[in-house]
Amino acid sequence: MDFSTFIFDQALILIPALYVLGTILKEWDQIKDNWIPAILLIFGVAGALAMMGVTPRSTPEEIVQAVVQGVLVTGAAVYTNQLIKQHQKTIPDDGKDENAGA
């Protein structure tokens, strides 16, 4: 799957930035884990609005497009985190996945 058909090139930099932000938030005891995706969504949308140069004079289509880009990059960052967590859930003895027999 070619993500460049969904996420604009200028918004791709937000994915690792949001991933790192999520990792930092995870270490903060004051923030519960279930709030991290919502916080990342706020930063993702704000970052996409800024990266795409949305201003008060922007058309509604440009604003919606930037918001959608923010949602997509946030989803990609959270998905990346989940892929890494699932990859780390391997049995150290034989290297097989815990869910292989399920």
Order of alpha helices (4+ residues) and beta strands (2+ residues): alpha-alpha-alpha
